Amino acid sequence: MKRRILTIITATALITASLSACGKTNTGTEGSEVTSADAGAGDAGAEGAEENADEQQAGAEGSEDAEQADKDEKPITIVSHPVSCEVSGKEVSNGSYPEIAMTPEFSGQYLNLYSEIYNLNAFWKDSVEYSVNEYAFYQIDSETPIDYPYSSEISADVVRADDALFTVLVSYYDYSGGAHPSHSTESVNIDPATGKIMEFAEVLNDTSKAAKAIHDELYASYPELKDEFDSFTFLDEGQTINDYYEAKINNNLYTWNITTEGLHIVFSPYEMASYAAGYQEILLTYDKYPDLIKSEYIPTSDLDKETMVGAREMEKEMIQPSSPNYVQDENGEFHLVNGDGIKVANKSWKAFTEDGRGPDDGEHITLTKTKEEKTDWLDTEVWADQHGFEVAKLPYSDDDYTYVGEMPMDYAYMYNRLDIYDHSGSTLLYSLDLYDLCNGPDEETGTYSRTTQYIRWAKIYDGTLYVSIGHNGYSSEEPNSSYMVAIAPDTGYVLWRSEPLVANSNNFLLVKDTIICGYGFTAEPDFIYLLDRFTGQIMEKIPVRSAAYQFNAVGDTLYVATYNTAYEFEITTK
C-alpha cells in the first residue's frame, strides 16, 4: 500500500527559481561610436539594466518576504479543499474536506501523531469525494432534479495541541434533498506520543460519576428541553438513566474536549433532542467537578491559535461524474456497490451451513481459567505491550497474508470490503465485497440490517476465510449481528454463518478446529465462545466479567483482555 507524500514548496524556493532564470545585462564601452540604431539598442540596454536592477531589488524584497513567510508559518495549518461535480456545464453537487498540514518541525516531534492525522486526512477526502459523486448521481437520476446542487462538507478545527492531547473538533454537513440538511459534530482526541485515538473513559477518574454529572448539567442548562431529553433516552430492561449515560461514555459516543476551564461536551441535533432544538453544549467546570478529569489531561494553558494554527483554502477541484453501480434499499436509500472483487451474498440472517453439515468430529479445545486480574479499566495498549502483543485491528499481517479493510460506510473503521494480499502486501490475492453480507438484503427475505454492520476481523486458516461481522451498539438495535462466517476466498461462496451475538471482540483466534471469539456489551451478558470451525456451532461458552476485547495465544496459554479484567486460560485438547 502506497501513501501519498505531501510536498510543500516554499515561497523562497520559487523566488530562487525565478532569479536563476534572469538573463545577463550587457553594457556599452566608453568612447565607442554609436549609430542611431545602436543608440536605440543602448537605450534599451540601459532600460534593461534599470529594469534588472529593479528586478534584483524586487527579488531581494521577495527573499525577505519569503523569509518572513517562513517565520510566520504556523506549525499546524487547516487546508480546505473545495470540490465540485458538473454535468453539461451545470454544477449538480459540491463539497469541501479538510486537511491538517504540519510543518516538518512539528510533525517531527510527533511522528505517530502525524501518521494518524494522515489517516484522518485520507478518510475525510475519500468521504467527501464519494458523497459528492453519489449526490451527483442522485441529481442525474432524479425525475425532478432541483435547481441547486446537493452538498457534502466536512470541516475541522484543532482546539488543543500539547504533549497530552491533540484534539480536533469535526463538523459534518450534508444535504441531498429533504426537509433540511443533516448536521453533526464529533471529536478526535489523539495521544501525540503514540498516535492512539483516546477513548472518553480513559481520561476520566470515575465513569459513573461523570455520567451523572453530564446528565445533571445537561438538564440544568436546558430545562426547556427536559421532555425531549426524556423522549430521546431509550433504556433497556433494568437500565437506569445513569447506566444510559455511562454506556455512552464507555462506547466513546460523546463529542468532548478538555479545556483549561473544564470538560466541554457538544450534542448534535437528534442526539438528545429534535433537529429544531439544534446543538446543545455544556461545560463541566473544575470548580464544580474537581475530580472529574485525570490530572495529566488537564491543560496548563489554552491553545494559542494565533501562533499555532493557520488556515488556507485551495482552488476548487472538479470531480468527473462516474457511472457507479448503486443498489436501493427498502428505505429508498442508495448504496454504492464496488465493482472490484467478488460480491459475497447474504443467504440468510439465520445461522446456517450451506451443505447442511452437522457438528464436526474435529480436534477441539477447552479452556481452564488460571489467572484473573481485576481493575476498573484495562488499558489494552499497556496490556499488549506487557506481553509483547500487537493490538488487534485492521490492517494487519500474519505469516502468510496481509488483510486490508476497504469501502468504509459510516466511519473510517467500518469496512465492508476485504482485500487480501500476500504477506509482503505487494500482490493482491483476493478482493471480497461483503456489503450485502454485512448489511443486506438477505436472499431469503430481502431484509436489510437496521444499522451499519462491518468487518471486525478476518483470517485465512487451512484455505478457508473466517470473518467476524458486527455493529456498534446494543443487540436490540440489530439482533442479527456480531456473528462469525466462513467463506471460500476464491469464489466468495459462504460455507456457514454462526448464531448471532457471539463475536464482537476486536479479533478471534483459531486453535486446532476451534474458533475462540467473544461477545458482550455494557449491560448484556459477556461470554467467551468456542465454535466449531467447520460449522460455526457453539461448542462451549465461558462467562467473563466484561466484554472481551482481544485474544492472544502463546503455547498452551490463552491471554484475554476485557474492559476491566485480564484473564489467562490453559488450552487443553478435548
C-alpha positions in Angstrom: 0.0 0.0 0.0 1.5 3.3 -1.0 0.9 6.5 0.9 0.8 9.9 -0.7 3.7 12.1 0.1 2.7 15.8 0.5 5.5 18.1 -0.6 5.4 21.8 0.5 7.2 24.1 -1.9 8.1 27.3 -0.1 8.0 30.8 -1.5 11.8 31.0 -1.1 12.3 28.1 -3.5 10.0 29.7 -6.1 11.8 33.1 -5.9 15.2 31.4 -6.2 14.0 29.6 -9.3 12.7 32.9 -10.9 16.0 34.7 -10.1 18.1 31.9 -11.6 16.2 32.4 -14.9 17.1 36.1 -15.3 19.4 36.9 -18.2 22.7 38.9 -18.1 22.7 42.7 -18.9 25.3 44.0 -21.5 26.7 47.5 -21.0 28.5 49.6 -23.8 32.2 50.6 -23.8 33.2 54.2 -23.1 34.2 56.2 -26.2 32.8 53.8 -28.7 30.9 55.2 -31.7 27.3 54.6 -31.5 24.9 54.7 -34.5 21.3 55.7 -34.2 20.3 52.1 -34.3 23.0 51.3 -31.7 21.8 54.2 -29.6 18.3 52.7 -29.5 19.8 49.5 -28.5 21.9 51.2 -25.9 18.8 52.9 -24.5 17.1 49.6 -24.4 20.1 48.1 -22.7 20.1 50.9 -20.2 16.4 50.5 -19.6 17.1 46.7 -19.3 19.8 47.4 -16.8 17.4 49.6 -14.8 14.7 47.0 -15.1 17.1 44.3 -14.0 18.2 46.4 -11.0 14.5 46.8 -10.2 14.0 43.0 -10.5 17.0 42.4 -8.3 15.7 44.8 -5.7 12.2 43.1 -6.0 14.0 39.7 -5.7 15.7 40.8 -2.6 12.5 42.1 -1.2 10.8 38.9 -2.3 13.5 36.9 -0.4 12.9 39.0 2.7 9.2 38.3 2.3 9.8 34.6 1.9 12.0 34.6 5.0 9.2 36.4 6.8 6.7 33.9 5.4 8.8 31.1 6.8 8.9 32.8 10.2 5.1 33.4 10.0 4.3 29.8 9.0 2.2 28.1 11.7 3.1 24.6 13.0 -0.4 23.5 12.0 -2.5 24.6 9.0 -6.1 23.6 8.3 -6.3 23.4 4.5 -9.8 23.5 3.0 -10.3 21.6 -0.3 -13.5 22.6 -2.2 -14.7 20.1 -4.8 -17.5 20.2 -7.4 -19.2 18.0 -9.9 -20.7 19.3 -13.1 -22.9 17.7 -15.8 -23.3 19.6 -19.1 -21.9 22.7 -17.5 -24.2 22.7 -14.5 -23.0 22.1 -11.0 -25.0 19.2 -9.6 -23.1 18.6 -6.4 -20.3 20.2 -4.4 -18.5 19.8 -1.1 -15.4 20.5 0.9 -13.0 18.4 3.0 -10.2 19.5 5.4 -6.6 18.5 5.5 -4.5 19.1 8.6 -1.0 20.0 7.5 2.0 20.2 9.8 5.4 21.7 9.5 8.4 19.2 9.4 9.5 20.6 12.8 6.1 20.0 14.4 5.4 16.6 12.8 9.0 15.5 13.6 8.2 15.8 17.3 5.1 13.6 17.0 5.7 11.0 14.2 2.9 8.7 15.4 0.5 11.7 15.6 1.4 12.6 12.0 0.6 9.0 10.9 -2.9 9.1 12.5 -3.5 12.6 11.1 -2.6 11.2 7.6 -5.3 8.6 8.0 -7.9 11.2 9.0 -7.0 13.4 6.1 -7.3 10.5 3.7 -10.7 9.4 5.2 -12.1 12.9 5.0 -11.0 13.3 1.4 -12.5 9.9 0.4 -15.7 10.5 2.3 -16.5 13.9 0.6 -15.4 12.8 -2.9 -17.5 9.6 -2.5 -20.6 11.7 -1.3 -20.2 14.4 -4.0 -20.2 11.7 -6.7 -23.1 9.9 -5.0 -25.1 13.1 -4.7 -24.4 13.9 -8.4 -25.9 10.5 -9.2 -29.0 11.4 -7.1 -29.4 14.6 -9.2 -28.8 13.0 -12.6 -31.1 10.0 -11.8 -33.9 12.1 -10.3 -37.0 12.6 -12.3 -37.4 16.1 -10.7 -33.8 17.4 -10.1 -33.6 20.6 -8.0 -32.1 23.8 -9.3 -29.3 23.9 -6.7 -26.5 21.4 -6.0 -26.5 18.8 -3.3 -23.6 19.2 -0.9 -21.3 17.3 1.5 -19.0 19.3 3.7 -16.5 18.4 6.4 -14.7 21.0 8.4 -12.0 20.5 11.2 -10.8 22.7 13.9 -7.7 22.0 16.0 -8.6 23.2 19.6 -5.7 21.6 21.5 -2.1 20.6 20.7 0.2 19.8 23.6 2.1 16.8 24.9 -1.0 15.3 26.5 -3.7 15.6 23.8 -4.1 16.7 20.2 -7.8 17.5 19.8 -9.8 18.0 16.6 -13.4 19.1 16.5 -15.0 17.9 13.3 -18.3 19.2 11.8 -20.3 17.4 9.1 -22.9 18.9 6.8 -24.9 17.0 4.2 -27.8 17.9 2.0 -29.2 15.6 -0.6 -32.9 16.7 -0.7 -35.5 16.5 2.1 -36.8 19.0 4.6 -33.4 20.1 5.9 -29.7 19.3 5.8 -28.0 16.9 8.2 -25.7 18.3 10.8 -23.4 16.6 13.3 -20.1 17.0 15.1 -17.5 14.7 16.6 -14.3 15.0 18.4 -11.0 13.2 17.8 -8.6 13.2 20.8 -5.2 11.7 20.0 -2.3 10.9 22.2 0.6 12.7 20.4 3.3 10.3 21.6 1.6 7.1 20.5 -0.8 8.3 17.8 -3.6 6.4 19.6 -7.1 7.8 19.5 -8.1 8.2 23.1 -11.4 6.8 24.4 -13.5 9.1 26.7 -13.3 6.7 29.6 -9.5 6.8 29.6 -9.4 10.5 30.7 -12.0 10.2 33.5 -11.4 9.2 37.1 -14.9 7.7 37.5 -17.2 7.0 34.6 -20.3 6.6 36.8 -19.8 10.0 38.5 -19.0 11.5 35.1 -22.2 10.1 33.7 -24.3 11.6 36.5 -22.5 15.0 36.1 -23.2 15.1 32.3 -26.9 14.2 32.8 -27.3 16.8 35.6 -25.5 19.6 33.7 -27.4 18.9 30.5 -30.8 19.1 32.2 -29.8 22.1 34.3 -28.5 24.0 31.2 -31.6 23.3 29.0 -34.6 22.9 31.3 -37.0 23.8 28.4 -35.8 20.6 26.6 -36.3 18.2 29.6 -39.2 16.4 27.9 -37.3 16.0 24.7 -34.2 14.6 26.5 -36.5 12.1 28.2 -38.1 11.0 24.9 -34.7 10.6 23.2 -33.4 8.3 26.0 -34.0 4.7 25.3 -33.5 2.4 28.2 -33.0 -1.4 28.1 -34.8 -3.5 30.6 -33.4 -2.9 34.1 -31.3 0.0 32.8 -31.2 3.4 34.7 -30.7 6.9 33.3 -27.1 6.8 34.8 -26.5 3.4 33.0 -27.5 5.0 29.7 -25.2 8.0 30.1 -22.3 5.8 31.3 -22.8 3.4 28.3 -22.3 6.5 26.0 -19.0 7.1 27.8 -17.8 3.6 27.6 -18.6 3.5 23.9 -17.0 6.8 23.2 -20.2 8.3 21.9 -19.8 11.9 23.2 -18.2 14.8 21.4 -15.8 16.0 24.0 -12.7 18.1 24.6 -10.8 19.2 27.7 -10.1 22.9 28.2 -8.4 25.0 31.0 -11.9 25.6 32.3 -13.3 22.1 32.3 -14.8 19.3 30.3 -16.6 20.6 27.2 -19.3 18.4 25.6 -21.4 19.1 22.4 -24.6 17.2 21.5 -25.6 17.1 17.8 -29.2 17.5 16.5 -31.1 14.3 17.1 -28.6 13.1 19.6 -30.5 14.2 22.7 -33.3 16.3 21.2 -35.1 17.2 17.9 -33.5 18.8 14.9 -35.3 22.1 15.7 -33.6 22.1 19.1 -30.2 22.4 17.4 -27.0 21.8 19.2 -26.6 21.7 23.0 -23.3 22.5 24.7 -22.3 22.0 28.3 -19.1 22.8 30.3 -18.4 20.8 33.4 -16.0 23.2 35.2 -13.2 22.1 37.5 -14.7 24.3 40.3 -17.9 22.4 40.3 -16.5 18.9 39.4 -12.9 18.9 40.7 -12.2 15.2 40.4 -13.8 14.6 37.0 -10.7 14.5 34.8 -7.4 12.8 35.4 -4.8 15.4 36.3 -2.4 14.5 33.5 -5.0 15.5 30.9 -5.9 19.0 32.3 -4.1 21.6 30.2 -2.0 24.2 31.9 -2.8 26.8 29.2 -5.2 27.3 26.3 -4.1 26.7 22.7 -2.6 29.9 21.3 -4.4 29.6 18.0 -3.0 32.8 16.5 0.5 31.4 16.8 -0.2 27.7 16.4 -2.9 27.2 13.8 -3.3 28.8 10.3 -5.9 28.3 7.6 -5.7 28.1 3.8 -8.2 27.4 1.0 -7.2 25.6 -2.2 -8.6 26.1 -5.6 -11.8 24.2 -6.4 -11.2 20.7 -7.7 -13.5 19.4 -10.4 -14.7 15.8 -9.9 -15.7 13.9 -13.1 -19.0 12.1 -12.6 -18.8 8.4 -13.0 -21.4 5.8 -13.6 -21.3 3.8 -10.3 -23.3 0.7 -9.6 -25.9 1.6 -7.0 -28.5 -0.5 -5.2 -31.5 0.9 -3.4 -32.6 -0.5 -0.1 -36.1 -0.9 1.4 -35.9 2.6 2.9 -35.2 4.2 -0.5 -31.5 4.9 0.3 -28.8 4.2 -2.3 -25.7 2.3 -1.6 -22.6 2.0 -3.8 -21.6 -1.5 -4.8 -17.9 -1.6 -5.6 -17.3 -3.2 -8.9 -13.9 -4.6 -7.8 -13.7 -8.0 -6.4 -16.1 -10.8 -5.7 -19.6 -9.9 -4.3 -20.4 -12.1 -1.3 -24.1 -12.9 -1.0 -26.2 -12.9 2.2 -28.2 -16.1 2.0 -30.0 -15.5 5.3 -29.7 -13.7 8.6 -30.3 -17.1 10.3 -27.5 -19.4 11.2 -26.9 -22.0 8.5 -24.4 -24.3 6.8 -24.6 -24.3 3.0 -24.1 -28.1 2.8 -26.4 -28.9 5.8 -23.5 -30.1 7.7 -23.9 -31.0 11.4 -21.4 -31.0 14.3 -17.9 -32.0 13.2 -15.7 -34.6 14.8 -12.6 -32.4 14.5 -10.0 -31.8 17.2 -11.4 -29.2 19.6 -10.1 -27.5 22.7 -11.4 -26.4 26.1 -10.3 -23.6 28.4 -9.4 -23.7 32.1 -9.0 -20.3 33.9 -5.7 -19.9 35.6 -5.5 -16.2 36.3 -7.9 -13.3 36.7 -6.6 -9.7 37.4 -9.5 -7.2 38.0 -9.2 -3.4 37.6 -11.6 -0.5 37.0 -10.5 -0.3 33.4 -7.9 -2.3 31.5 -5.7 -0.3 29.1 -5.4 -2.8 26.2 -2.3 -0.9 24.8 -0.4 -1.3 28.1 -1.6 -4.9 28.5 -0.5 -5.8 24.9 2.9 -4.1 25.5 3.5 -6.0 28.7 3.0 -9.4 26.9 4.7 -8.4 23.7 1.5 -8.4 21.6 0.2 -6.1 18.9 -3.2 -4.5 19.5 -5.6 -6.3 17.1 -7.0 -4.1 14.3 -7.2 -4.0 10.5 -5.0 -3.8 8.5 -2.6 -6.5 9.8 -0.4 -9.3 8.6 0.0 -12.9 9.7 2.7 -15.4 8.5 1.0 -15.7 5.0 -1.3 -12.8 4.3 -1.9 -9.1 4.7 -5.6 -8.2 5.4 -6.8 -4.7 4.5 -10.3 -3.3 5.1 -11.8 -1.1 2.4 -15.1 0.6 1.5 -15.9 2.2 4.9 -19.6 3.0 5.3 -20.1 5.5 8.2 -16.7 5.8 9.9 -13.2 5.1 8.9 -13.1 1.7 10.5 -16.4 0.3 9.3 -15.1 -1.7 6.4 -17.4 -3.5 4.0 -14.8 -4.8 1.6 -11.8 -7.1 2.4 -8.7 -7.1 0.3 -6.2 -9.9 1.0 -2.6 -9.6 -0.2 0.4 -11.8 0.1 2.5 -11.4 3.3 4.6 -8.6 1.8 1.4 -6.6 0.9 2.6 -6.3 -2.8 0.3 -8.7 -4.6 -3.5 -8.7 -4.3 -4.8 -12.3 -4.0 -8.5 -11.8 -3.1 -10.9 -8.9 -3.1 -14.3 -9.6 -1.5 -17.2 -7.1 -1.4 -19.1 -8.0 1.8 -21.6 -5.2 1.7 -24.7 -7.5 1.2 -23.3 -9.9 3.8 -22.9 -7.1 6.3 -26.0 -5.1 5.6 -28.3 -7.0 3.4 -30.5 -7.7 1.7 -30.6 -11.4 2.5 -31.7 -13.7 -0.2 -34.3 -15.4 2.0 -36.5 -12.5 3.0 -34.9 -9.4 1.3 -34.3 -7.9 4.7 -31.7 -5.2 5.4 -29.7 -4.6 8.6 -31.2 -2.0 10.9 -27.8 -0.4 11.5 -24.4 -0.4 9.8 -22.5 -3.6 10.2 -18.9 -4.0 9.3 -15.9 -6.3 9.2 -14.2 -6.6 12.6 -11.5 -9.2 11.9 -10.6 -11.8 9.3 -8.1 -14.7 8.9 -7.5 -17.4 6.3 -6.9 -20.8 8.0 -6.4 -24.0 6.2 -7.8 -22.5 2.9 -11.0 -21.1 4.5 -11.6 -17.4 5.2 -13.1 -16.7 8.6 -14.6 -13.2 9.2 -16.3 -11.7 12.2 -19.0 -9.1 11.4 -20.8 -6.8 13.9 -22.0 -3.3 14.7 -21.5 -0.7 17.4 -24.4 -0.8 19.9 -26.9 -2.9 21.8 -28.2 -6.2 20.4 -31.7 -4.6 20.5 -30.6 -2.2 17.7 -29.7 -5.2 15.5 -30.1 -8.7 16.8 -28.8 -10.2 13.6 -25.3 -9.1 14.3 -21.9 -10.0 15.9 -21.5 -13.4 14.2 -18.8 -15.5 12.5 -18.9 -16.5 8.9 -16.8 -18.9 6.8 -16.1 -18.1 3.2 -14.3 -19.8 0.3 -12.0 -16.9 -0.6 -11.5 -17.7 -4.3 -15.3 -17.8 -5.1 -17.0 -15.8 -2.3 -19.1 -18.9 -1.5 -20.5 -18.8 2.1 -19.9 -22.1 3.8 -21.7 -21.2 7.1 -23.0 -18.4 9.3 -22.9 -18.8 13.1 -25.6 -17.8 15.6 -25.6 -14.0 16.2 -24.2 -12.3 19.3 -21.2 -14.5 19.7 -18.4 -12.3 18.2 -17.9 -8.6 18.7 -14.4 -8.7 20.1 -11.6 -6.9 18.2 -10.3 -10.3 17.0 -10.7 -14.0 17.2 -8.3 -17.0 17.2 -8.3 -20.4 15.5 -6.7 -23.1 17.6 -6.9 -26.6 16.2 -10.5 -27.0 15.0 -11.9 -24.3 17.4 -12.7 -20.7 16.9 -12.2 -18.6 20.1 -14.3 -15.4 20.0 -16.3 -13.3 22.4 -19.4 -11.2 22.8 -20.6 -8.7 25.4 -21.9 -5.1 25.5 -22.5 -2.9 28.6 -25.5 -4.4 30.4 -25.6 -7.5 28.2 -24.1 -10.9 29.3 -20.4 -11.4 28.5 -19.0 -14.7 27.3 -16.1 -16.3 25.5 -17.4 -18.6 22.9 -15.7 -21.7 21.4 -17.1 -22.5 18.0 -16.6 -25.5 15.7 -14.6 -24.1 12.7 -16.4 -26.4 10.2 -20.0 -25.5 11.1 -19.9 -22.4 13.4 -21.8 -24.4 16.1 -21.3 -23.2 19.7 -19.3 -25.9 21.5 -18.8 -24.1 24.8 -19.3 -20.6 26.3 -17.4 -19.3 29.3 -18.7 -16.3 31.4 -16.4 -13.3 31.9 -16.7 -10.1 33.9 -16.9 -7.8 30.8 -16.8 -8.0 27.1 -13.6 -9.5 25.6 -11.6 -7.0 23.5 -8.6 -9.1 22.4 -7.3 -12.7 22.4 -3.7 -13.9 22.1 -2.3 -17.4 22.5 1.3 -18.3 23.3 1.8 -22.1 23.5 -0.9 -23.6 25.7 -1.8 -20.2 27.3 -4.7 -18.0 26.1 -4.5 -14.3 27.1 -7.7 -12.4 27.1 -8.1 -8.6 27.6 -11.6 -7.4 28.6 -12.9 -4.0 29.6 -11.9 -4.4 33.2 -10.2 -7.8 33.6 -7.1 -9.5 32.3 -7.5 -13.3 32.1 -5.3 -16.2 31.4 -6.6 -19.7 30.4 -4.9 -23.1 29.9 -5.7 -24.5 26.5 -6.2 -28.3 26.5 -7.4 -30.6 23.8 -10.7 -32.4 24.4 
